[in-house]
């Protein structure tokens, strides 16, 4: 009986580990790249597991588009809108009954910022995104992030 309970617990642990791996098919990275005097590109990059895709900011009707909300910082000003850098794909999705725009493998989102002083500061925000593969979609997620700007 003890062996049966141990076997059931082991099987349950393996199943939860397998589902945990599937539940996070996106790896995020963040960096600040100095582009000039008091100017930076904030680069937020999504690396996707094979067969998964993330939706563009202008995704089409149905899925949650990728979006950004930036925390107000009196030392920073945004310069334009977030730009997408990657291979944009378009495909009709019968589930959403819409032509959708998305990225597979890798996409970077770039926000230009200007620093108002010579002091170092932190750029903070939240990404909202949704990922799908050809079998299912995961619910939208909110992911806070921060990037330190060294203004030397």
N, C-alpha and C positions, 0 to 999 in steps of 0.2 A: 504494500500500500504506500509506504514511504517513497519507493522508487517511482510509482505512478504519479504521485504529487510532484516530486522533483522534476519528472519528465514534462509534466504539464506546465510547470513554472518556467522551465528552460524554453519550451516551445513558445510560450507567451512572450518571454523576453526577446527571443529572436524575431518574432512577428512585430513587436513594437519597435525594435531597432530598424527593421526593414521599412516600416511605414514612416519612421522619422527621417530616413534618408530620402525617401520620395517626397516628403512634405516640404523640402527645402531645395528645389532644383536651381536656385540662383545664389551665386556668391557675389557679394558687393565689395567694391574697393573705392576709396575716396582719396583725392590728392588735390593740392593747390599748386598750380604752376605759375610762377611769376612771368608775366609777359611784358612788363615795362615798369616805369617808376610808379609805384603804388597801384599797379594793375595786376590782376590775377585771373586765371581760368580755374574755376572749381570744376573738377572732373569726377563724375560719379559713374563708375563702370559696373555693368552687370555682366557676369559670365554665366551662361546658362548650360545646364546639363544637356546632352544630346536629346533631340526630339522635343524639347521644350521651347516655347517662345514667350516673349514679353511684349505687351502692346505699346504702340507708339502713343505720344501725347494726343495725337488726333487719330484715335484707333478706328473709328467707325461706330456704327450703332450696335450696342449690346454689351461688350465687355468693358471692364473698368480700364480707362486709359492710364498710362503712367503719368503721375502729376507730382509737383513739388510745392511745398509750402516752406518758405524761408523765415526763420526767426528774425525779427527786427533787431538791428544792431546799429547804434548811432555812429559807429566808426566806419560803416560800409555803405556803399550804394550799389545797387544792381545796374548793370550795363546791358540792357536788352533782355531778351527772353532766353530760356533754356533751349539750346540747340542739340539735336540728336546727331551722333556720329556713328554710323554703322551701315550695314546693308539692309535697307528697308525692303520688306516683302509685302506684297498685297495678294490677298486670296479671298474668294467668296466662301463664307462659312454658312452652311445650311442651318446650323443650330441657331445662329444669331440672325440669319436671313439678311446678311449684310456683307459687303466687301470690307475686309478688315486689314489694318496696317500693323505690322509687328516686326520684331527682330528675333533672329535665332542666333545661337552661339555667343554673340558679344555685341553690346552696344554701350556707348558712352554718352552721357548727358553732360553738356558743358554750359556753365553759367559764368559769364564775365562779371567781375566785381572791381570796384575801385575803393581803395582804402583812403580815408580822409586824413589820417595822421601817420606819423612814423612808428607808432606803437604797434606791437604784435596784438592780434585779436583772433577770435574764433568765429568761423562761419558755421551756422547751425541750420538744420532744416529737417523736414520729414518727406520721405518718398512714399507715395501710395502706388501700388502696382498689383498686377494680376498676371499669372502665368498659366498657360495651357499646353497640353500636348494633343495628339490626335485622339485621345480617349477621354480626357477629363480636363477640367479647369480647377485650379485651387482658388479658394476665396481670396478677395483682395487683402493685402497686408499694408500696414503702416510701419515704416522703418525710419526711426530717427537717426540722424548722423551728425557729425561735427568734423570740421577740418581746421587745423591751426594755420594761421597766416603769419609767417615770420617776415615782417617788413623791415629788412635790414638794408 
